[in-house]
Amino acid sequence: MARIAVIGAGMGAMAAAARLAVAGHRVAVYERTETYGGAVRRFERDGFAFDTGPGMLTLPAVYRDLFLKTGKEPLESVVDLVQVDPSARHVFADGTEVSLPNASRAGVVAALDEALGEGAGARWGDFLVRAREAWDRTRRPLLEEPLWPNWSVLAEREPYPSVPHKRFLRTRRAGTLSQIGAWELRDPRLMSLLDGYALAYGINPGSAPASAAILPYMEHAFGTWYVRGGMRELARAVYERCVKRKVEFHFGAEVTGVLEKDGRAGGLELADGTLVEADTVVGGGPWRLRGLLPGRELYGTEDIPPQAENLRLGRVVVCLALRGARQPDAVHRTVVHGPDPEGELCDLAHGELPEPTVQIDRPDDPALRPDADHESVVLTATVEPQGIFDWTAPGIADAFADKMVSAAERALPQLRERILWREVRTPVHTERETGAEGGAVPPPSLAGGDRTLHPSNTTALPGLFTVGGWSHPGGGLAHAGMSGALVAGLVVEGPEFRGSQ
């Protein structure tokens, strides 16, 4: 039985801890804050509760596998998991609206044809067929296997089968997500729809490679899901599974160094001077481990893909406590598309407040409101992180929140009149809670783009592994769970581990 020290109690770290404990190891988690879940947080006040991190889940099979492998219990036995339908209502800049059914390509095609005009659904449907090809080509190496030693193959090869675009006697193929929209979808509303999926994952559509087409494909193919009581309930369930498997948690325990012994990771040093011996250390991301191993290369030059700064984005979240009951026909999620989704980020980078694309989550969940005469609503916008834009400047956060509320009123008239109070959270809050530089939110790894992969889960120091959104396979609830499974496999089976079959 090996002693394993885990740095941080994020979703990926806890997923790894539970699997390692079941494998017979003694696992202890050291978390600098006073709670678990990483970015999967909840804000509560006056009987209202709000998810301030992910609002829904794709690929629930990842967590179903976790609970089966760590206790032979179905996920649905520990959380109330429900499929959201429609998956989202979209309000475009020209006022056009469409509600897209959950996990139904045919239904989506029909809805788009009806709302946007004949032919729009067919173009989107053809795009999804090509996106599925990209998914089939990249699913295993990007999600289910440790990062290949020759990771550059994934970085150089574009898996999305772009349609040839001919103009001025030249033939080109889409290399970015925005080019797919302009050259293949050819409708500003479909272009906004596509860009919105990138923004939801914290990705600039102008910088994202064409392989980011897998993001809308995942939603259409596998559906979107919600956990009753809020997504924080999923974090609670994973935490309780860890505790049940005898994982030790130490909260308020800031790790200040990784110890080396005989050429391998040998434990941790805590802020209070405590030394923790361990046979293996699992860290919560390369950006954190570099600070814990000063003077040492965390990766060999061939082991780590260089990360692009323009893929590091954050989020502003506005929690709204509303008077008045939720309308019976209200949908769970509405996306209000801004007039220039890609330009939003450019404006912020230049210090200007744009008209943002806003995601509105208003789940029909009594656990999130004090009574039936009130409603809790969460607005989310993808933004530049702290440092690129100064979210601490006086009045800036409230001014941007005002723009978000104004955008949301295009879908929810008289929203402002219902507000009892609001809580505005910027990337500064995210940095404080997760430690991520600038409060950035990790995007998923993507193939075929310049610097769009995350570092491997193994490092140059034997016995030291990375887990979570800033390492392979990247950010998102599902990806975090996959990261935990990969790290557990590498620790238990060694470098020959090639993923689940």
Secondary structure as UniProt FT lines:
FT   STRAND          3..7
FT   HELIX           11..22
FT   TURN            23..24
FT   STRAND          26..31
FT   TURN            38..39
FT   STRAND          42..45
FT   TURN            46..47
FT   STRAND          48..51
FT   HELIX           61..69
FT   TURN            70..71
FT   HELIX           75..77
FT   STRAND          81..83
FT   STRAND          88..91
FT   TURN            93..94
FT   STRAND          97..100
FT   TURN            102..103
FT   HELIX           105..116
FT   TURN            118..119
FT   HELIX           120..139
FT   HELIX           140..144
FT   TURN            149..151
FT   HELIX           152..156
FT   STRAND          165..167
FT   TURN            168..169
FT   STRAND          170..172
FT   HELIX           177..180
FT   HELIX           181..185
FT   HELIX           188..200
FT   TURN            201..202
FT   TURN            205..207
FT   HELIX           210..213
FT   HELIX           214..222
FT   STRAND          225..227
FT   TURN            228..229
FT   HELIX           232..244
FT   TURN            245..246
FT   STRAND          248..251
FT   STRAND          255..261
FT   TURN            262..263
FT   STRAND          264..270
FT   TURN            271..272
FT   STRAND          275..277
FT   STRAND          280..283
FT   HELIX           286..292
FT   TURN            294..295
FT   TURN            301..303
FT   HELIX           309..311
FT   STRAND          313..323
FT   TURN            328..329
FT   STRAND          333..336
FT   HELIX           341..349
FT   TURN            350..351
FT   STRAND          358..361
FT   HELIX           366..368
FT   TURN            372..373
FT   STRAND          374..383
FT   TURN            387..388
FT   TURN            391..392
FT   TURN            394..395
FT   HELIX           396..408
FT   TURN            409..411
FT   TURN            413..414
FT   HELIX           415..418
FT   STRAND          419..425
FT   HELIX           427..434
FT   HELIX           437..439
FT   TURN            450..451
FT   TURN            462..463
FT   STRAND          464..466
FT   TURN            469..470
FT   TURN            472..473
FT   HELIX           477..493
FT   TURN            495..496
//
